[in-house]
Amino acid sequence: MMKTGIIGLGFIGPAHMEALLRTGLSQIVAVADTNEQLARSCAAKFNVPEVYSDYRQLLQNPEINVVHICTPNYLHYEIAKAALEAGKHVVCEKPLAICSKQAEELMRLAEEKGLTGVTSFNLRYYPLVQQAREMVQTGKLGRLYAYHGSYLQDWLLYDTDYSWRLDSKVSGPSRAVADIGSHWFDMACFITGSRVTELCADLSTFLPVRKKSRTQCLTFQTPQSANDPMEYEEIAIDTEDFATILFRMENGIRGSLTISQVSAGRKNFLQFEADGAESALSWNSEQPNRLWIGHRDQCNEEMIKDPGLLQGQARKFASYPGGHAEGFPDTSKQLLEQVYSYLAEDGRRHGIKPQFPTFADGWQEARLCEAILESSQQRRWVQL
């Protein structure tokens, strides 16, 4: 059995741990976080024997085969490079790095070392997203004309909402696009089998100054009202709240995307529609077990997630019968099950091409984010 170490224990680290335990394919033997109290609490909850306050100590543990990086963005490159040099396979949260040069270096280093690098684009693992890919790839929609949609959230709607993701020194030069737009574009490329070739973007920061609590972090929480006693410091914001993007893909596909972290009532709304010459389909992450299928000359359809109805490879990504909902936590389980099965079978040595998102996908998304920033700043179309 593989042995795993988890670095970073905020929101997403424990999600990785829970998902990995559900696969039964690896034992988590160590965790690391600069907040030692948090690390010990998390280790106790998941029955993990080793706890470190410095990730370098974890990388020295000879038992560990795979390292998961769940830290703030600016640390991804540093830790991933050190992990690869220590001979560990790496599962890294997106973005892989805060610039494409770093992401490319990690991609090439993993190849040189003969190690597997995974970028955690887990949202492509919803069963009906897999079904959408099968339908597009097998021609059920006919020639694909357009792909469009949005990714909307409201957790940064108020000026008292604050998180490390708002600090560009920690999160990188892009926020909404790199954080949630990267998932949307990864899903678009996965479903269509095409890359973005050209784009035109408009980014906006509606709240150029935010109020950071001096006493607590309010990420994903409802802030106290202005009448409640709390001390704030004003912080200038230089990353985007909102983005609109026109893009062109291979095979002549046209597309558009709206990204927002200030859309009231939208908690985590990733939505797409694919329009083909014969039919269309649409899906959103807040109703992940329903896939809309549109027709011109007959009644529209709605497919409910049921492994008995799914096509081809999509069927294996539904773990429960029809009527038994599968959601966000299941996507990480499905991703890690695919990754760890590949590692257990020594897929790289046998020349098997990974079916999961690799460091190459992380590099492509880093290039895409840079092109979006360039387009918005220069107010022009940019080619990739």
DOVEX-208718 format. One line per 8 residues: for each residue x, y, z of N, C-alpha, C. Coordinates in steps of 0.001 Angstrom, whole numbers, plus 500000, padded with zeros to 6 digits. Layout:
// residues N
X/Y/Z/X/Y/Z/X/Y/Z; ...;
***
This chain:
// residues 384
500845/498801/500000/500000/500000/500000/500879/501248/500000; 500444/502263/499261/501170/503518/499226/501073/504208/500584; 502078/505050/500863/502106/505859/502091/502117/507336/501690; 501250/508125/502326/501013/509505/501908/501289/510492/503025; 501793/511677/502631/501933/512805/503537/501124/513976/503011; 500438/514691/503890/499601/515833/503524/500232/517104/504085; 500457/518098/503224/501034/519374/503646/499993/520471/503459; 499622/521138/504555/498605/522187/504503/497272/521644/504966;
496738/522168/506065/495557/521568/506690/494433/522582/506907; 494287/523509/505955/493173/524442/506021/491897/523787/505551; 491203/524402/504605/489936/523854/504106/490138/522584/503284; 491109/522613/502347/491178/521537/501353/492030/520354/501802; 492979/520562/502726/493809/519451/503196/492990/518318/503794; 492132/518609/504785/491287/517554/505339/490348/516936/504304; 489928/517721/503291/489092/517147/502220/489868/516086/501453; 491156/516342/501190/492006/515335/500550/492120/514099/501445;
492304/514321/502725/492482/513198/503652/491245/512314/503689; 490100/512938/503812/488847/512175/503865/488628/511387/502577; 488887/512041/501439/488702/511375/500151/489664/510205/499987; 490913/510414/500395/491911/509361/500242/491578/508157/501120; 491127/508404/502335/490746/507294/503215/489601/506493/502620; 488707/507174/501908/487570/506476/501294/488013/505551/500160; 489137/505856/499525/489609/504976/498447/490178/503668/498984; 490747/503709/500192/491380/502519/500757/492669/502134/500054;
493247/503050/499266/494426/502721/498457/495729/503254/499026; 495662/503995/500118/496880/504528/500718/496663/504777/502199; 497753/504768/502934/497719/505096/504354/498349/506468/504543; 497643/507351/505234/498196/508669/505537/499076/508525/506777; 500386/508728/506609/501321/508478/507699/501853/509753/508328; 501619/510920/507674/502149/512158/508246/501385/513366/507711; 501304/514406/508532/500747/515691/508117/501711/516785/508548; 501644/517920/507845/502487/519058/508203/501720/520349/508004;
501883/521262/508949/501304/522600/508841/502080/523514/509783; 502257/524772/509385/502969/525714/510252/502212/525963/511552; 500902/525746/511533/500083/525828/512742/500104/524441/513393; 501006/524246/514339/501202/522915/514921/499965/522423/515663; 499251/523333/516310/498029/522936/517021/496999/522387/516035; 496837/523072/514891/495923/522599/513850/496372/521241/513329; 497682/521091/513110/498217/519829/512588/497941/518680/513552; 498145/518916/514844/497924/517847/515826/496441/517499/515936;
495593/518500/515862/494156/518250/515926/493695/517426/514729; 494200/517792/513543/493821/517075/512328/494369/515650/512354; 495601/515492/512827/496204/514157/512908/495415/513258/513854; 494969/513810/514955/494190/513027/515920/492855/512606/515308; 492224/513521/514578/490930/513228/513975/491027/512096/512960; 492120/512070/512190/492271/511069/511144/493230/509938/511519; 493634/509909/512784/494494/508839/513288/495810/508745/512498; 496458/509895/512320/497733/509964/511597/498870/509993/512617;
499873/509127/512489/500897/508998/513537/501925/510127/513612; 502308/510720/512472/503395/511693/512476/502877/513107/512197; 503376/514067/512970/502977/515464/512822/504226/516330/512742; 504253/517228/511746/505387/518135/511579/504895/519575/511447; 505707/520507/511934/505405/521923/511741/506171/522488/510551; 507081/521689/509976/507885/522094/508815/507756/521013/507746; 507313/521387/506555/507108/520399/505498/508395/519667/505127; 509546/520309/505331/510831/519677/504984/511064/518415/505804;
510592/518427/507048/510709/517233/507883/509864/516096/507316; 508682/516440/506838/507812/515422/506238/508469/514807/505010; 509107/515639/504183/509734/515131/502959/510908/514208/503246; 511472/514305/504440/512587/513433/504808/512128/512062/505283; 510826/511907/505466/510283/510633/505940/510372/509602/504807; 511202/508558/504970/511417/507594/503883/510207/506718/503578; 509255/506670/504504/508052/505862/504272/507169/506435/503175; 507203/507754/503023/506212/508441/502200/506523/508310/500712;
505529/507849/499942/505637/507734/498477/505020/508923/497764; 503929/509475/498352/503141/510512/497690/502921/511675/498647; 503075/512884/498116/502854/514089/498913/501700/514882/498303; 500760/515311/499139/499673/516185/498711/499987/517598/499195; 499928/518571/498287/500217/519957/498626/498906/520735/498648; 498507/521178/499837/497221/521842/500045/497413/523188/500734; 498520/523837/500454/498902/525096/501072/498410/526283/500247; 498586/527525/500759/498377/528687/499901/499239/528636/498649;
498780/529303/497600/499331/529146/496247/500823/529412/496121; 501326/530442/496803/502716/530833/496592/503715/529768/497054; 503252/528814/497849/504125/527742/498337/504114/526506/497438; 503202/526438/496477/503062/525221/495667/504355/524859/494947; 504942/525829/494265/506165/525563/493483/507299/525093/494379; 507542/525821/495448/508647/525505/496363/508517/524091/496929; 507324/523751/497401/507127/522444/498037/507118/521332/497001; 506460/521559/495863/506404/520526/494818/507807/520208/494299;
508616/521232/494090/509980/521008/493616/510778/520202/494640; 510668/520563/495902/511385/519833/496946/510899/518392/497053; 509592/518182/496899/509036/516827/496978/509532/515962/495825; 509546/516523/494623/510044/515769/493461/511529/515434/493638; 512286/516382/494124/513717/516135/494335/513955/515108/495435; 512974/514956/496333/513054/513930/497379/512524/512584/496896; 512107/512514/495622/511656/511247/495050/510212/510896/495336; 509390/511904/495647/507978/511656/495953/507088/512006/494754;
506059/511220/494529/504992/511623/493621/504238/512788/494281; 503625/513651/493468/503001/514857/494010/501574/515023/493494; 500661/515286/494426/499310/515733/494104/499210/517167/494611; 499059/518124/493700/499095/519539/494075/497780/520218/493768; 497311/520998/494718/496122/521814/494481/496408/522840/493385; 495342/523282/492720/495508/524320/491712/495551/525679/492412; 496208/526681/491794/497041/526556/490607/498347/525831/490937; 498896/525126/489953/500136/524386/490178/501239/525325/490640;
501282/526524/490080/502252/527544/490473/501650/528900/490136; 502267/529970/490622/501694/531292/490383/502166/531906/489077; 502994/531174/488309/503344/531621/486957/503622/530398/486098; 503488/530532/484787/503641/529395/483883/505082/528897/483834; 506051/529778/484048/507458/529357/484047/507725/528357/485152; 507204/528626/486348/507363/527692/487459/506618/526382/487190; 505404/526500/486653/504607/525303/486365/505304/524422/485334; 505882/525046/484314/506602/524281/483295/507825/523596/483891;
508513/524279/484776/509686/523671/485423/509291/522432/486218; 508178/522519/486941/507708/521363/487715/507308/520215/486797; 506647/520533/485693/506236/519509/484729/507457/518772/484190; 508487/519527/483841/509691/518916/483262/510495/518150/484320; 510508/518665/485544/511228/517978/486618/510588/516630/486936; 509261/516584/486966/508569/515314/487212/508921/514297/486130; 508995/514746/484868/509370/513860/483768/510798/513353/483951; 511706/514251/484272/513116/513868/484440/513298/512854/485568;
512512/513028/486630/512639/512150/487795/511839/510859/487641; 511033/510760/486579/510205/509575/486399/509102/509476/487442; 508609/510632/487890/507587/510676/488928/506268/511198/488356; 505197/510927/489065/503871/511371/488630/503498/512662/489342; 503116/513669/488553/502644/514930/489094/501194/515129/488727; 500349/515406/489710/498900/515547/489529/498472/516959/489924; 497714/517611/489066/497075/518878/489427/495627/518568/489794; 495200/519011/490953/493922/518543/491511/492711/519276/490924;
492453/519034/489639/491221/519517/489014/490144/518460/489225; 489680/518377/490456/488755/517312/490835/487357/517492/490274; 486967/518717/489873/485572/518941/489496/485178/518237/488204; 486140/517809/487403/485796/517038/486203/485299/515631/486551; 485332/515265/487846/484971/513908/488245/483529/513758/488729; 482702/514775/488575/481269/514543/488778/480795/513540/487721; 479973/512562/488082/479542/511552/487105/478915/512144/485845; 478087/513191/485992/477412/513732/484821/478324/514655/484000;
479404/515139/484574/480430/515820/483770/481141/514787/482896; 481420/513634/483473/482004/512542/482686/481044/512109/481571; 479738/512086/481885/478731/511741/480881/478711/512778/479767; 478813/514058/480130/478830/515123/479119/480008/514928/478171; 481153/514587/478704/482321/514339/477851/482057/513185/476892; 481493/512098/477414/481196/510941/476571/480255/511335/475430; 479247/512121/475733/478273/512511/474715/478902/513405/473646; 479752/514334/474081/480421/515210/473119/481406/514420/472274;
482208/513585/472936/483262/512866/472227/482729/511787/471282; 481554/511257/471572/480974/510227/470693/480002/510812/469677; 479950/512146/469582/479161/512793/468536/477679/512902/468791; 477227/512710/470033/475797/512772/470320/475215/514168/470088; 476065/515208/470161/475592/516566/469958/475815/517032/468520; 476477/516220/467721/476876/516674/466399/478095/517573/466503; 478389/518265/465430/479517/519204/465460/479287/520246/466546; 480287/520470/467400/480139/521410/468498/480363/522833/468006;
479361/523677/468195/479440/525076/467783/480012/525970/468884; 479467/525811/470098/479782/526771/471157/479790/526090/472521; 480563/526688/473437/480645/526208/474822/480698/527454/475701; 479750/527592/476617/479675/528828/477379/479111/528570/478765; 479313/529528/479670/478797/529336/481018/479352/530329/482005; 479339/529925/483286/479768/530826/484354/480254/530020/485546; 481019/530700/486402/481354/530157/487719/481159/531308/488694; 480115/531197/489520/479691/532291/490379/479698/531881/491850;
480192/532776/492701/480180/532590/494150/479818/533929/494806; 479477/533881/496108/479161/535132/496802/479957/535336/498080; 480952/534519/498335/481636/534556/499630/482517/535791/499825; 482721/536579/498751/483490/537819/498875/482639/539038/498517; 481332/538930/498737/480410/540001/498355/480604/541278/499192; 480882/541129/500477/480979/542289/501365/482422/542764/501522; 482577/544040/501843/483944/544558/501996/484607/544050/503272; 483823/543426/504162/484393/542814/505365/484749/541341/505162;
484503/540816/503970/484941/539451/503655/486431/539493/503357; 487186/538627/504013/488635/538627/503772/489192/537209/503886; 490222/536958/503105/490892/535667/503067/492298/535881/502529; 493187/534932/502776/494539/535011/502199/494480/535049/500673; 493396/534553/500086/493285/534557/498630/493206/535977/498051; 492930/536954/498897/492864/538339/498441/494239/539014/498411; 495250/538350/498962/496606/538895/499010/497398/538331/497840; 497705/539163/496863/498374/538676/495654/499772/538142/495934;
500385/538563/497047/501706/538023/497392/501608/536550/497795; 500436/536159/498234/500205/534787/498693/499485/533954/497637; 498491/534556/496973/497661/533798/496033/498117/533916/494594; 498939/534942/494289/499365/535162/492911/498627/536332/492291; 498995/536715/491065/498444/537922/490436/496985/537814/490023; 496457/536595/489924/495046/536396/489599/494357/535719/490771; 493113/536122/491053/492374/535493/492144/491189/534686/491643; 490120/535359/491200/488911/534639/490790/489188/533711/489610;
489960/534186/488635/490257/533363/487458/491098/532158/487851; 492172/532388/488621/493062/531286/488996/492388/530321/489957; 491525/530845/490824/490902/530013/491854/489768/529162/491284; 488775/529805/490666/487624/529046/490184/487554/528980/488653; 488042/530011/487980/488043/529978/486518/488893/528850/485972; 489969/528509/486700/490837/527416/486248/490073/526097/486216; 489205/525875/487203/488372/524665/487213/487430/524652/486008; 486818/525811/485718/485860/525877/484613/486552/525575/483288;
487712/526179/483068/488414/525958/481807/488948/524532/481708; 489411/523968/482826/489845/522571/482784/488696/521671/482376; 487513/521929/482931/486340/521135/482581/485969/521327/481113; 486063/522566/480619/485743/522847/479216/486666/522077/478281; 487962/522099/478569/488925/521384/477720/488724/519875/477819; 488390/519399/479015/488161/517976/479222/486949/517492/478435; 485853/518226/478509/484613/517813/477840/484740/517909/476326; 485293/519010/475827/485371/519218/474382/486539/518497/473733;
487564/518169/474527/488775/517587/473950/489569/518614/473161; 489329/519906/473406/489973/520987/472662/490658/521957/473613; 491658/522643/473093/492361/523674/473853/491878/525060/473443; 491995/526008/474373/491728/527412/474053/492901/527939/473233; 492594/528588/472116/493645/529089/471228/493762/530611/471249; 492699/531314/471650/492693/532766/471608/491608/533283/472542; 491823/534442/473174/490834/534946/474115/490895/536460/474241; 489808/537002/474755/489699/538433/475050/488992/538558/476391;
489654/539221/477367/489141/539235/478735/488987/540644/479285; 488013/540792/480193/487790/542044/480910/487658/541701/482390; 488617/542123/483212/488626/541837/484644/488284/543091/485437; 487545/542897/486530/487122/544036/487348/487316/543741/488829; 487727/544774/489565/487803/544716/491018/486797/545725/491554; 485658/545257/492013/484592/546144/492465/484866/546716/493855; 485626/545966/494650/485949/546396/496014/487460/546583/496123; 487976/547740/495719/489424/547964/495701/490040/548085/497088;
489192/548280/498098/489655/548308/499485/488733/547422/500309; 489309/546525/501096/488522/545656/501967/488954/545839/503422; 488087/545392/504324/488346/545508/505756/488725/544135/506307; 489955/544027/506737/490456/542777/507304/490355/542830/508821; 489675/541837/509388/489542/541784/510837/490916/541609/511482; 491148/542331/512564/492407/542189/513290/492399/540975/514219; 491218/540374/514402/491100/539314/515406/490699/537959/514840; 490086/537929/513650/489643/536644/513134/489546/536681/511614;
489653/535507/511012/489478/535370/509563/488045/534940/509301; 487386/535605/508348/485970/535348/508109/485713/534586/506814; 486726/533897/506300/486564/533169/505048/485395/532186/505112; 484513/532261/504115/483343/531389/504012/482389/531539/505193; 482473/532654/505926/481561/532903/507031/480813/534200/506776; 479670/534350/507444/478924/535601/507354/479564/536610/508289; 480009/537753/507760/480666/538732/508625/479685/539352/509607; 480236/539859/510714/479391/540572/511660/478922/541874/511025;
477842/542402/511533/477321/543655/510987/478234/544813/511369; 478064/545900/510657/478895/547078/510913/478707/547597/512332; 477578/547268/512968/477302/547748/514325/478007/546925/515393; 478474/545729/515031/479153/544882/516003/480570/545393/516223; 481045/545385/517466/482394/545891/517743/483457/544940/517193; 484226/545402/516253/485319/544612/515707/486313/545569/515071; 487570/545298/515271/488601/546163/514718/489026/545650/513352; 489115/546571/512390/489523/546216/511037/490711/547077/510615;
491462/546549/509684/492428/547372/508975/492065/547335/507495; 492216/548477/506827/491859/548555/505418/493004/548025/504563; 492654/547157/503612/493636/546509/502752/493305/546821/501293; 494292/547322/500553/494111/547570/499117/494117/546235/498376; 493199/546067/497451/493038/544812/496709/493457/545010/495262; 494320/544114/494778/494814/544235/493393/494534/542992/492553; 493564/542182/492992/493142/541026/492201/491654/541140/491897; 491201/540389/490898/489862/540586/490350/488757/539911/491168;
487621/540631/491269/486382/540065/491821/485562/539388/490725; 485771/539822/489478/484843/539490/488391/485612/539445/487071; 485188/538571/486174/485821/538506/484853/484804/538066/483814; 484884/538649/482647/484144/538158/481480/485170/537850/480396; 485019/536704/479761/486031/536225/478819/485356/535658/477577; 485742/536147/476414/485407/535529/475139/486591/534675/474726; 486325/533501/474161/487453/532669/473757/487103/531826/472534; 488150/531383/471861/488033/530476/470725/488846/529227/471029;
488314/528091/470610/488986/526813/470837/489341/526178/469505; 490091/525095/469600/490375/524299/468411/489061/523817/467796; 489098/523467/466529/487926/522955/465799/486832/524002/465623; 487197/525291/465776/486248/526362/465512/485231/526616/466596; 485376/526007/467759/484421/526203/468850/484564/527618/469412; 483426/528302/469583/483403/529623/470192/482872/529519/471615; 483352/530421/472494/482913/530324/473878/482908/531633/474621; 482239/531627/475770/482218/532783/476662/482089/532295/478097;
482639/533081/479026/482631/532706/480439/482497/533952/481295; 481663/533861/482333/481574/534884/483367/482025/534265/484685; 482952/534941/485356/483463/534488/486653/483189/535577/487673; 482658/535196/488836/482378/536193/489872/482473/535563/491251; 483043/536310/492184/483030/535920/493595/482201/536904/494419; 481386/537715/493703/480545/538716/494365/479105/538648/493846; 478599/537451/493563/477243/537266/493035/476347/536697/494133; 475551/537560/494729/474746/537181/495895/473871/535969/495614;
473902/535023/496533/473061/533838/496432/473693/532675/495708; 474768/532933/494980/475473/531859/494289/476610/531367/495189; 476424/530195/495744/477395/529688/496710/478589/529032/496013; 478299/528201/495034/479387/527561/494273/478783/527058/492966; 478476/528003/492074/477660/527730/490892/478545/527676/489649; 479037/526483/489329/479750/526252/488072/478733/525731/487074; 478547/526452/485977/477545/526071/484978/478160/526129/483583; 477788/525162/482753/478218/525218/481354/477094/524734/480452;
477148/525168/479203/476278/524646/478157/477134/524387/476929; 476942/523242/476333/477610/522888/475081/476548/522811/473993; 476709/523593/472936/475730/523671/471853/476277/523026/470593; 475626/521957/470160/476051/521260/468956/475045/521400/467829; 475409/520897/466658/474561/521007/465475/473283/520181/465603; 473274/519164/466463/472112/518289/466598/471388/518444/467929; 472119/518740/469001/471495/518928/470307/472461/519683/471211; 472023/519939/472441/472827/520681/473398/472730/519999/474756;
473613/520370/475652/473497/519882/477025/473969/520966/477983; 473458/520892/479221/473812/521878/480231/473819/521222/481604; 474705/521722/482475/474890/521149/483821/475350/522241/484760; 475006/522124/486052/475588/523039/487036/475885/522307/488336; 476891/522812/489048/477424/522124/490225/476512/522204/491445; 475515/523082/491441/474593/523132/492570/473439/522140/492418; 473310/521553/491228/472390/520435/490986/473173/519367/490211; 474201/518794/490837/475170/517987/490098/474652/516644/489597;
473487/516233/490053/472961/514935/489637/471901/515040/488545; 471862/516207/487859/470915/516434/486768/471651/517002/485563; 471422/516436/484405/472013/516906/483152/470879/517207/482175; 470807/518470/481751/469791/518891/480781/470292/518610/479372; 469413/518032/478536/469741/517740/477137/468687/518412/476272; 469128/519333/475416/468213/520130/474623/468088/519675/473183; 466854/519755/472630/466587/519338/471245/465779/520411/470515; 465837/520392/469196/465050/521312/468380/463672/520731/468051;
463632/519458/467663/462409/518881/467101/461770/517828/467994; 462128/517781/469242/461489/516874/470182/461595/517481/471572; 460920/516864/472514/460953/517395/473875/462369/517331/474441; 462709/518324/475226/463982/518295/475922/463985/517179/476957; 465192/516783/477382/465336/515689/478339/466104/516167/479570; 465915/515446/480681/466747/515641/481860/467209/514270/482338; 468511/514069/482333/469071/512801/482802/469404/512929/484285; 468941/511983/485082/469287/511904/486491/470450/510929/486633;
471419/511290/487428/472587/510420/487587/472186/509013/488006; 472561/508049/487198/472286/506638/487446/473327/505856/486662; 474158/505065/487316/475199/504338/486582/474647/503472/485462; 473405/503033/485602/472804/502217/484553/472496/502995/483288; 472461/504325/483375/472152/505167/482224/473384/505828/481616; 474487/505838/482359/475679/506528/481888/476374/505744/480788; 477054/506486/479903/477729/505879/478753/479192/505573/479055; 479719/504528/478442/481149/504254/478387/481885/504417/479695;
482980/505224/479639/483828/505404/480803/483136/506167/481930; 482097/506925/481612/481421/507723/482641/480835/506842/483739; 480437/505622/483383/479745/504750/484330/480601/504444/485564; 481907/504312/485372/482752/503905/486500/482965/505029/487517; 482525/506250/487188/482686/507357/488121/481429/507625/488943; 480467/506732/488868/479276/506786/489732/479366/505603/490691; 479530/505893/491968/479734/504817/492951/478436/504325/493584; 477344/505078/493399/476093/504736/494059/474965/504619/493039;
473911/503885/493375/472794/503689/492436/472059/504996/492145; 471208/504961/491124/470371/506099/490796/469545/506532/491995; 469362/507841/492143/468622/508363/493278/469461/508588/494515; 470716/508137/494493/471648/508350/495594/472634/509426/495147; 472459/510622/495674/473213/511782/495190/474705/511650/495441; 475487/512136/494477/476940/512231/494631/477337/513674/494370; 478258/514194/495205/478595/515602/495121/480068/515899/495252; 480379/517099/495760/481754/517596/495795/482737/516632/496459;
482464/516088/497649/483447/515187/498260/483750/513953/497410; 482782/513516/496633/482982/512333/495797/483930/512602/494634; 484021/513866/494196/484909/514168/493057/486358/513933/493433; 486752/514329/494643/488141/514100/495077/488407/512617/495270; 487407/511903/495767/487585/510453/495917/487825/509796/494570; 487037/510168/493567/487183/509566/492238/488535/509916/491607; 488954/511176/491758/490260/511575/491245/491367/510762/491901; 491365/510687/493236/492447/510007/493946/492413/508500/493718;
491234/507947/493523/491140/506520/493206/491822/506233/491873; 491625/507129/490892/492268/506956/489592/493785/507138/489699; 494213/508139/490464/495637/508424/490628/496343/507270/491333; 495804/506833/492454/496490/505815/493252/496422/504439/492596; 495393/504171/491825/495359/502917/491057/496468/502926/490011; 496665/504073/489377/497740/504230/488383/499106/504024/489035; 499299/504596/490224/500579/504437/490917/500794/502990/491356; 499736/502359/491855/499856/500969/492301/500192/500027/491156;
499669/500349/489972/499937/499526/488788/501230/499922/488081; 501935/500930/488639/503169/501448/488042/502928/501811/486577; 501864/502601/486388/501432/502950/485039/502494/503634/484210; 503309/504502/484834/504352/505205/484085/505359/504222/483492; 505811/503258/484288/506807/502297/483805/506257/501437/482674; 504941/501194/482693/504319/500385/481649/503842/501215/480461; 504169/502499/480458/503835/503343/479313/502369/503692/479197; 501636/503629/480311/500206/503943/480288/500027/505453/480448;
499277/506063/479544/499036/507495/479617/498051/507795/480743; 498392/508718/481650/497460/509058/482740/496142/509608/482198; 495038/509210/482810/493729/509734/482440/493292/510864/483368; 494080/511132/484390/493783/512185/485349/494556/513457/484971; 494185/514615/485558/494885/515865/485251/496302/515866/485816; 497278/516089/484980/498683/516040/485365/499263/517445/485509; 500586/517499/485745/501260/518790/485790/501175/519502/484438; 501035/518746/483360/500879/519370/482041/499588/520185/481996;
498527/519670/482599/497271/520424/482667/497425/521653/483542; 498183/521517/484633/498447/522663/485498/499231/523744/484783; 500175/523329/483940/500961/524285/483146/500066/525004/482137; 499203/524243/481459/498304/524858/480483/497387/525889/481146; 496884/525581/482330/496006/526525/483019/496768/527762/483473; 498040/527594/483862/498855/528756/484234/499066/529663/483029; 499302/529076/481861/499444/529863/480631/498145/530596/480302; 497044/529919/480504/495742/530509/480222/495474/531706/481148;
495782/531559/482437/495576/532663/483382/496428/533868/482991; 497656/533634/482588/498529/534732/482184/497989/535429/480941; 497459/534666/480001/496891/535252/478787/495661/536090/479130; 494859/535642/480084/493673/536392/480506/494079/537717/481145; 495090/537698/482018/495577/538929/482634/496133/539882/481576; 496913/539336/480650/497495/540158/479581/496407/540790/478724; 495401/540021/478376/494316/540525/477545/493576/541668/478229; 493259/541488/479517/492535/542526/480234/493363/543792/480391;
494634/543621/480705/495508/544780/480903/495732/545552/479609; 495864/544822/478490/496165/545456/477206/494930/545695/476357; 493773/545226/476842/492482/545437/476174/492524/544948/474729; 492909/543675/474550/493010/543115/473202/492897/541589/473258; 492676/540980/472087/492712/539521/471967/494151/539047/472126; 494317/537887/472785/495638/537294/472996/495603/535857/472515; 496620/535467/471765/496739/534082/471310/497583/533274/472283; 497215/531992/472414/498012/531081/473227/498873/530215/472320;
***
